[in-house]
């Protein structure tokens, strides 16, 4: 079955000098993988790729899976940056033998990780940080080069099933 989910993430900018903050074109999402028949696998997506990569587990190496980013758009308001991504993936029922539980179309406790990049004008170096669902909010991120605060994540990314 083809499944679709929408992920929305927002951050609030601080008053620090301009650091050219931008969303990276990849993300990680937890999905139940029908190929390796394991639940809650970290699946890595890259915008434009025709397939994603499942992390596998101790006994199964990482492998391709039938999933991709189908929409990736961002908005920029004065002090807020938002990202909306839509992911399509194939899913089929299976039983995760290691955890002795049935798989679900959207894993039981889904999480997502987005990456943001920036450029420090003071040190003339690039940097990056992540925003993910399983962090205690609010979360602040600073420039790793000049230590100025860049953004604050006040709410966890939202994951919504579309099908």
N, C-alpha and C positions, 0 to 999 in steps of 0.2 A: 504494500500500500504506500502511496506517496503521501507524505505528511509535510506540513508547512508550519513554521513558527516565526513569530515576529519578536525581535529583541529591541528594546529601546533603552538607551542609556543617556544620562545627562550629567554634566559637571558644571560647577559655577567657577568662573575665573576670579582670581584675586586681583588686587590693584597693582601687582608687580609690573615692571616694564615688559614690553612685548617679547614673547619667546616663540612666536610662530607655532603655537600649539596646533596639532592636527591628529586626526584619527588614523591609525594604521589600517591597512587593508586586509588584516587577518583577525581571526578571533578563535577562541576555544569554547567548546560547548560540551556538556555531558549528555551523552545519548546511550541508549541500550542498543548494542550492535548485533544485528542478526547474522553477520558474517562469522565473527568469533564467538557468538552466542554468550556474551557477557554483558551485564548491566552496568550502567554508570561509567562508561568509558569516556575518556577525554578525547574529543574529536576536534581536529585542527582544520580550520577552513581558511582559504586564501581567495580573495576576490578575483574572479576570472578563471579560477581552476574548475575543471569539469568534475572533480571528485575531491573528497576530503580524506584525511588520514586518521584512522582509529589508533589509539595508543596501544591496544592489545593489553596483555597482562604478563605475569611471570612466565607463562607457558606459551603464549602466543605473541609473536613479534608484531610490531606495528604494521598496519596494512591499509590499503585503500578501501574506501567505503563509498557507497552511492549516496552522496550528499554534496550540496554546493550552496554558495551564497547566490541568491537570485535578485536581491535588491540591497543597496547599500547607499543610503543618502544621509546627509548631515545638514543641520541647520546651525546658524550662527547668529545669536542675538548679542546684544551689547555685553552682558556679563555671563552668558550661558552658551555652552556648546552641547548639542544633542546629536545622537546617532541612532538611526533606525536601520536595522538589518533584517532581511527575511531569508530564512534558510529552508531549503527543500531537502528532504532525505527519504530514502526508502526504509520501510520497517516491515518486519514480518514477525508474527508471534513465535516465541521460543521460551525455553525454561533455562535459566541460568543455573547450571548444575552445581557450581562452586558455592553460590549463595543460597541455593535451594529456594528460588523464588521465580515467579513468572516475569517476563519482560513487560514493559509498558511502552506505549507509543512515545510518550514524553517521559523520560526516566523519572523515577519516584521523587527524587530531590534534585531537580535540574539546577545547574549553575552555568554562568557564562563569564568569560574573561575577555575584555577589550584592551587593546594596547593603544597608547597615545604617544606620539613623538613630539619633540620640540627642538628648538635651536637656541642656545644661550648666546645672546649678543655680547655679553661681557667676556666670556671665555672663548667664544667662537667655536663651540663644540655642540654636537648633537647629544640628545639623551632620550630616554623613554621611561614610561611607567605603565602600570596596569590598573584597570578598574574591574573588580569582579564582585559577584553577588554575595559571596560568603565572607564579607568583611564587616566589622562593626562600624556603623556610621555615627557621625560623619568621619570621613577619611580625607586627610590633606596630603597633597603631593607637592614636593619642592624640587627645584632644579638641583641636580646632583653636582653641578659645577659651581654655581654661585650661592646656593642655599636659599634663594628667594622662593617664597611660596607661590605655586602656580595655580592650582585648582583645589576645589573641595568637592567631594562626592557626598551628597547629603541623602541620597536615596539609592537603593540597590537597583541594578539593571532589572527591567521587567521582561519576563518571558511569557509569551501568550501563544497558545495553540490556535492556528488558523483553520486546521482541518482535523 
